[in-house]
Amino acid sequence: MLTRIRNRSSALFFLLASAYGLSRCSAPAPLDEVAVDALYASPLARPAGAMSVFHLGHSLVGRDMPAMLQQLADDGHRYESQLGWGTTLKAHWGDAPINGSETENAHPRYRAADEAAESGEYDAFVMTEMVEIRDAIKYYDSWDYVSRWARRAWGGNAATRVYLYETWHAIDSPEGWLERLDLDLSRYWENEILRRALAVRGMEQPIYVIPAGQVLARFVRTVEARAGVDGLASKEDLFALNENGEQDMIHLNDIGAYLVALTHYAVLYHRSPVGLPHQLRLADGSMADPPGQNAARLMQEVVWQVVTTYPKTGLKQYAGTEPISD
């Protein structure tokens, strides 16, 4: 399998800005499950056409994944972003420095996040938190800044759909990469971030979830069970290599980025990604390393199965459609 060896200047991803903003605000009790279920009870309507999307985050957003999403979407899809190196939502808010801002935002798609959120121009505002997610929760009040960014986006346009993009942790996690993906969605992304953010006064709309970590886990388990598909046989085949040829433990390669772009497409557009093209370009215009045709089809099927069976995507009304083929 072709694997693009990238310049990972964002190796600083794991460096925490520990000197900044460690004062904590008192976290509210998580919104109770009955109230949470009620927020997500009504299906979210399918967008009528091409969307304008803002991406807020770090190198697990990157430049290439949003560019791939644009190619998968209808003509007219627009996007901008604000990125950093391992950046917390607190830092993006302005309460700490954004490490790597000059490097990561040196591209035509950059827009200041506060200006973007307040502009009212976006159909979807997609944010993600720093990983290690446990450190983000412990030191950087993730629940508070998820709530702040959501309210800021709704202040610009009450119809903006706000999303929390669930990412992943290092593949060499001592607890096990798949094992943590199974546990972390509920214990961290939902219980410690989402449910606490939704308990804040004024949070009367759902924050939907883009469950990329869950998609990665389902796809890896599927290819492992099939003893490989088009050269993809393990989680490592979705992750990049560093400049020295060693395994990057956190950043995806082009094929992994394609899988995450499919996930964003399905959640944002409420459409099955089955049948979408798999030979795409990177943000710089060069061709991405594509998955094989069979692997691409399997990725598309896995994405649709995962996002339609997880209620917090807003797609539960499509559950049971486009099942995975044997």
C-alpha positions as CSV (number, residue, x, y, z in Angstrom):
1,M,0.0,0.0,0.0
2,L,1.2,3.4,-0.9
3,T,1.8,5.5,2.2
4,R,2.6,9.2,2.1
5,I,5.4,10.2,4.4
6,R,4.6,13.6,5.7
7,N,6.5,16.4,7.3
8,R,5.0,16.3,10.8
9,S,6.0,19.6,12.2
10,S,3.0,19.1,14.3
11,A,4.9,16.6,16.4
12,L,4.3,19.2,19.1
13,F,0.8,17.9,19.1
14,F,1.3,16.2,22.5
15,L,2.9,19.3,24.2
16,L,0.5,20.8,26.6
17,A,0.6,24.5,27.3
18,S,0.7,23.7,31.0
19,A,1.7,27.2,31.9
20,Y,-1.5,28.6,30.7
21,G,-5.0,28.9,32.1
22,L,-5.1,26.2,34.7
23,S,-7.7,27.9,36.8
24,R,-10.8,25.8,36.8
25,C,-14.4,26.9,36.7
26,S,-16.9,24.8,38.6
27,A,-18.3,22.1,36.3
28,P,-22.1,21.6,36.4
29,A,-23.5,18.1,37.0
30,P,-24.0,16.3,33.6
31,L,-27.4,16.8,32.1
32,D,-29.4,13.8,33.1
33,E,-29.9,11.1,30.5
34,V,-33.7,11.6,30.2
35,A,-33.1,15.3,29.3
36,V,-30.3,14.4,26.9
37,D,-32.4,11.8,25.1
38,A,-35.2,14.4,24.8
39,L,-32.8,16.8,23.1
40,Y,-32.0,14.3,20.4
41,A,-35.5,12.8,20.1
42,S,-36.5,14.7,17.0
43,P,-34.6,13.8,13.8
44,L,-32.5,16.5,12.3
45,A,-33.7,17.5,8.8
46,R,-31.5,16.8,5.8
47,P,-29.8,20.0,4.5
48,A,-31.4,21.3,1.3
49,G,-28.2,21.9,-0.6
50,A,-24.5,22.7,-0.3
51,M,-23.3,23.8,3.1
52,S,-20.9,26.4,4.5
53,V,-18.8,24.7,7.2
54,F,-16.3,26.0,9.7
55,H,-13.7,23.6,11.3
56,L,-12.1,24.5,14.6
57,G,-9.4,22.4,16.0
58,H,-5.9,21.1,15.4
59,S,-3.9,18.6,13.3
60,L,-6.6,15.9,13.6
61,V,-8.7,18.2,11.5
62,G,-5.8,19.3,9.3
63,R,-6.0,20.9,5.9
64,D,-6.5,17.8,3.8
65,M,-9.6,16.3,5.4
66,P,-11.8,19.4,4.9
67,A,-10.5,19.6,1.4
68,M,-11.6,16.0,0.8
69,L,-15.0,16.8,2.3
70,Q,-15.5,19.6,-0.2
71,Q,-14.8,17.2,-3.1
72,L,-17.3,14.7,-1.8
73,A,-20.0,17.3,-1.3
74,D,-22.2,19.2,-3.8
75,D,-20.8,22.1,-5.8
76,G,-21.0,25.2,-3.7
77,H,-19.7,23.6,-0.5
78,R,-17.6,26.2,1.3
79,Y,-15.3,25.8,4.3
80,E,-12.9,27.7,6.4
81,S,-10.9,26.7,9.5
82,Q,-8.8,27.8,12.4
83,L,-6.1,25.3,13.5
84,G,-3.2,24.9,15.8
85,W,-0.8,22.3,17.2
86,G,-2.7,20.2,19.8
87,T,-4.8,23.3,20.5
88,T,-7.5,23.3,23.1
89,L,-10.8,25.0,22.6
90,K,-9.8,27.2,25.5
91,A,-6.8,28.5,23.5
92,H,-9.0,29.0,20.4
93,W,-11.2,31.1,22.6
94,G,-8.3,33.4,23.3
95,D,-7.7,32.3,26.9
96,A,-4.3,30.8,26.1
97,P,-1.8,31.0,23.2
98,I,-2.5,28.9,20.0
99,N,0.7,27.0,19.5
100,G,1.6,26.7,15.8
101,S,-1.0,29.2,14.7
102,E,1.2,31.0,12.1
103,T,2.2,27.7,10.5
104,E,-1.1,25.8,10.6
105,N,-3.2,28.8,9.4
106,A,-0.9,29.9,6.6
107,H,-3.4,28.9,3.9
108,P,-6.3,30.5,2.0
109,R,-9.0,28.7,4.0
110,Y,-8.0,30.3,7.3
111,R,-10.5,32.5,9.1
112,A,-10.4,33.8,12.6
113,A,-12.8,31.5,14.6
114,D,-14.4,34.3,16.7
115,E,-15.2,36.2,13.5
116,A,-16.5,33.1,11.8
117,A,-18.7,32.0,14.6
118,E,-20.2,35.5,15.0
119,S,-20.7,36.0,11.3
120,G,-23.8,33.9,11.0
121,E,-22.6,32.7,7.6
122,Y,-22.1,29.0,8.4
123,D,-24.6,26.2,8.2
124,A,-22.4,24.0,10.4
125,F,-19.8,24.8,13.1
126,V,-17.6,21.8,13.8
127,M,-15.2,21.8,16.7
128,T,-13.0,19.3,18.4
129,E,-10.9,19.2,21.6
130,M,-7.3,18.5,22.2
131,V,-6.1,15.0,22.8
132,E,-5.1,13.5,25.2
133,I,-8.8,14.1,25.9
134,R,-8.4,13.3,29.6
135,D,-5.9,16.1,30.0
136,A,-8.1,18.5,28.1
137,I,-11.0,17.7,30.5
138,K,-8.8,17.9,33.6
139,Y,-6.9,21.1,32.9
140,Y,-8.7,23.0,30.2
141,D,-12.4,23.0,31.0
142,S,-13.5,21.3,27.8
143,W,-17.2,21.3,28.7
144,D,-17.1,25.1,29.3
145,Y,-15.5,25.9,26.0
146,V,-17.7,23.6,24.0
147,S,-20.7,25.4,25.5
148,R,-19.1,28.8,24.8
149,W,-18.3,28.1,21.2
150,A,-21.8,26.6,20.7
151,R,-23.5,29.7,22.1
152,R,-21.2,32.0,20.1
153,A,-22.2,30.2,16.9
154,W,-25.9,30.3,17.8
155,G,-25.5,34.0,18.7
156,G,-24.4,34.6,15.1
157,N,-27.1,32.4,13.6
158,A,-29.6,30.4,15.7
159,A,-30.0,28.0,12.8
160,T,-26.3,27.0,12.7
161,R,-25.8,23.3,13.4
162,V,-23.1,22.8,16.0
163,Y,-21.0,19.6,16.0
164,L,-18.5,18.0,18.3
165,Y,-16.0,16.0,16.3
166,E,-14.9,12.9,18.3
167,T,-11.3,12.0,17.5
168,W,-9.0,9.3,18.8
169,H,-5.9,8.8,20.9
170,A,-2.4,7.4,20.1
171,I,-2.4,3.9,18.7
172,D,0.2,2.8,21.2
173,S,-2.1,3.7,24.2
174,P,-1.3,1.3,27.0
175,E,-5.0,0.6,27.6
176,G,-5.4,-0.5,24.0
177,W,-6.4,1.6,21.1
178,L,-9.7,-0.2,20.3
179,E,-10.5,-0.7,23.9
180,R,-10.2,3.1,24.6
181,L,-12.4,4.0,21.6
182,D,-15.0,1.7,23.0
183,L,-14.9,3.4,26.4
184,D,-14.0,7.0,25.7
185,L,-17.0,8.1,23.7
186,S,-19.3,7.7,26.7
187,R,-16.9,8.3,29.6
188,Y,-15.2,11.4,28.2
189,W,-16.7,12.9,25.0
190,E,-20.3,12.4,26.2
191,N,-20.3,12.3,30.0
192,E,-17.5,14.8,30.8
193,I,-17.9,17.2,27.9
194,L,-21.2,17.0,26.0
195,R,-23.5,16.4,28.9
196,R,-21.9,19.0,31.1
197,A,-21.9,21.5,28.3
198,L,-25.6,20.9,27.7
199,A,-26.3,21.5,31.4
200,V,-25.2,25.1,31.0
201,R,-28.0,27.7,31.1
202,G,-28.9,28.8,27.6
203,M,-28.0,25.5,26.0
204,E,-31.4,24.6,24.6
205,Q,-30.3,23.0,21.4
206,P,-28.4,19.7,20.8
207,I,-24.8,19.6,19.9
208,Y,-24.5,16.8,17.4
209,V,-21.5,14.4,17.3
210,I,-19.3,13.4,14.4
211,P,-18.1,10.0,15.6
212,A,-14.9,9.5,13.7
213,G,-13.3,7.5,16.4
214,Q,-16.2,5.0,16.3
215,V,-15.9,4.8,12.6
216,L,-12.2,4.1,12.7
217,A,-12.8,1.4,15.3
218,R,-15.5,-0.3,13.3
219,F,-13.5,-0.2,10.1
220,V,-10.4,-1.6,11.7
221,R,-12.3,-4.5,13.3
222,T,-14.0,-5.2,10.0
223,V,-10.8,-5.4,8.0
224,E,-9.1,-7.5,10.7
225,A,-12.0,-9.9,10.6
226,R,-11.7,-10.2,6.8
227,A,-7.9,-10.7,7.0
228,G,-7.4,-7.5,5.1
229,V,-9.1,-5.6,2.2
230,D,-7.0,-4.1,-0.6
231,G,-3.9,-4.1,1.5
232,L,-5.5,-2.6,4.6
233,A,-5.2,-5.1,7.5
234,S,-4.7,-3.2,10.7
235,K,-5.0,0.2,12.3
236,E,-1.4,1.1,11.4
237,D,-2.5,1.1,7.7
238,L,-4.6,4.2,8.4
239,F,-1.9,6.1,10.1
240,A,1.0,8.1,8.6
241,L,4.7,7.6,8.7
242,N,7.1,10.3,10.1
243,E,9.9,11.8,8.0
244,N,12.3,9.1,9.3
245,G,9.9,6.3,8.2
246,E,8.7,5.4,11.7
247,Q,5.0,5.0,12.6
248,D,3.2,8.2,13.5
249,M,1.1,7.3,16.5
250,I,-1.7,9.9,16.1
251,H,-1.9,11.4,12.6
252,L,-3.7,9.7,9.8
253,N,-2.4,9.1,6.3
254,D,-4.4,10.0,3.2
255,I,-6.5,6.8,3.5
256,G,-7.4,7.5,7.1
257,A,-8.2,11.1,6.2
258,Y,-10.5,9.9,3.5
259,L,-12.4,7.7,6.0
260,V,-12.8,10.7,8.4
261,A,-14.0,12.9,5.5
262,L,-16.6,10.3,4.6
263,T,-17.8,10.5,8.2
264,H,-18.1,14.2,8.1
265,Y,-20.0,14.0,4.8
266,A,-22.5,11.5,6.0
267,V,-23.2,13.4,9.3
268,L,-23.4,16.9,7.8
269,Y,-25.3,16.0,4.7
270,H,-27.5,13.1,5.9
271,R,-26.6,11.1,2.8
272,S,-25.1,7.7,2.4
273,P,-21.5,8.0,1.2
274,V,-21.8,4.7,-0.7
275,G,-20.8,5.3,-4.3
276,L,-18.8,8.5,-3.7
277,P,-15.4,8.9,-5.4
278,H,-12.3,7.6,-3.7
279,Q,-9.6,9.3,-5.7
280,L,-9.3,12.8,-4.3
281,R,-6.9,15.6,-4.1
282,L,-5.2,17.0,-1.0
283,A,-5.5,20.7,0.0
284,D,-2.4,21.6,-2.0
285,G,-3.9,20.1,-5.2
286,S,-1.7,17.0,-5.3
287,M,-3.4,13.6,-5.6
288,A,-4.0,11.7,-2.3
289,D,-3.0,8.1,-1.9
290,P,-6.4,6.4,-2.5
291,P,-7.8,3.3,-0.9
292,G,-8.5,0.4,-3.3
293,Q,-12.0,0.2,-4.7
294,N,-13.1,-2.6,-2.4
295,A,-11.7,-0.9,0.7
296,A,-13.3,2.4,-0.3
297,R,-16.7,0.7,-0.7
298,L,-16.3,-0.9,2.7
299,M,-15.3,2.4,4.3
300,Q,-18.4,4.0,2.9
301,E,-20.7,1.2,4.2
302,V,-19.1,1.2,7.6
303,V,-19.5,5.0,7.9
304,W,-23.2,4.9,7.1
305,Q,-23.8,2.0,9.5
306,V,-22.1,3.8,12.4
307,V,-23.6,7.2,11.9
308,T,-27.1,6.0,11.5
309,T,-27.1,3.9,14.6
310,Y,-25.7,6.6,16.9
311,P,-28.5,9.0,17.9
312,K,-26.3,12.0,18.6
313,T,-25.5,12.3,14.9
314,G,-29.1,13.4,14.2
315,L,-29.4,10.6,11.7
316,K,-31.3,7.9,13.6
317,Q,-34.2,8.2,11.1
318,Y,-32.0,6.5,8.5
319,A,-31.0,3.5,10.6
320,G,-31.1,0.2,8.7
321,T,-30.5,1.7,5.3
322,E,-27.5,0.8,3.2
323,P,-26.4,-2.2,5.3
324,I,-22.9,-3.5,5.0
325,S,-22.6,-6.3,2.5
326,D,-21.0,-9.6,3.2
